[in-house]
Amino acid sequence: MPADRPQDLPLVLVVGATGTQGGSVARHLLAGGRFRVRALTRRPQGDEALTLAALGAEVVAGDLDDAASLRAALRGAHGVFGVTDWWEHFDREEAQGRALVDIAAAMDVRHLVLSTQPSPSAATRGAVHAAPFESKAAVERYARALGVPATFVHVSFYWENLLSLFVPRRLPDGTFHLGLPLAGKRLAGIGVDDIGGAVARIFAAGASVAGRTYPLVGEANTAEEIAAAIGHTARRPVRAAEAPAAAPWARLPGAEAIGRALDETFAAYRAMQDGLDDAMVVTRELFAPTSGLAQWVEAHRAELDACPSMAGLDLASRVTTKDAYVWGDAKAGRH
């Protein structure tokens, strides 16, 4: 542990610390210097874990399906950041979230910050059901019913998805096609780094924000606005188009559940339009440097240029696993 991170600082356990949200939270907590960080991961020898260790985190092996590992990781923790992943664990997500809440409550954790979601079914009176949202909403309801000192964040669409699953596709006429099934509605989005910034501020606020829910939104944009922002920065003609979210999965045997969940997810985005402008204000009250879309795109110009389809490379379009979040492989290697 570096000298500038004394052992008497409160300890926060970050679940999924080598993942998207958890990694961002761990890095911001470490940079802030107000907390010690214990990083829970199934891959403690992986590159991401080693990077966090070099930054000062205590890296421990653990799994949301392994109660003993959770209890060991929570020993001495003041706070916990918890995130679950429907896209990897499917119907097990709710049980994993409940297990984390139960163990955190039993071990008298002072502040639990959970990444959850609103229920589209409740918001639309049953018209829209999106499994990746509903399981997280159920975990939030459970934590509230149990009375644990928890704060909840509702994280919007990662703009990093525009570098992978939703990267613009090059058409034969030389233009680029951005397929987002929004039907004229706005998509609330945020850069991954800003998620960690906001959550770190929640931990700093402590008990004063227990019970609150924070929607995290950098900006809300139509598909046409997103296409224009990418096209302007990448200096390529990018057009929005109404492609089904499930399109890249449709031809894969056994991938129907993923495709269906993607379509359900975008149905939820289209249906839950209320409060988006207020959410942008709330997010910046938490973390003032939160980027808007144009800022995020400009900051990721090099990554956009390096994406195979944006570089004009020949794609095999071989999506084989959900966690790649990529439509195809370039001859030079996977993006």
Secondary structure by P-SEA (a helix, b strand, c coil): cccccccccbbbbbcccccaaaaaaaaaaaaaccbbbbbbccccccaaaaaaaaaccbbbbbbcccaaaaaaaaccccbbbbbbbccccccaaaaaaaaaaaaaaaacccbbbbbcccccccccccccccaaaaaaaaaaaaaaaacccbbbbbccccccccccccccccccccbbbbbbccccbbbbbbcaaaaaaaaaaaaaaccccccbbbbbbcccccaaaaaaaaaaaaccccccccccccccccccccaaaaaaaaaaaaaaaaacccaaaaaaaaaaaaccccccaaaaaaaaaaaaaaccccccccccccccccccccccccccccc
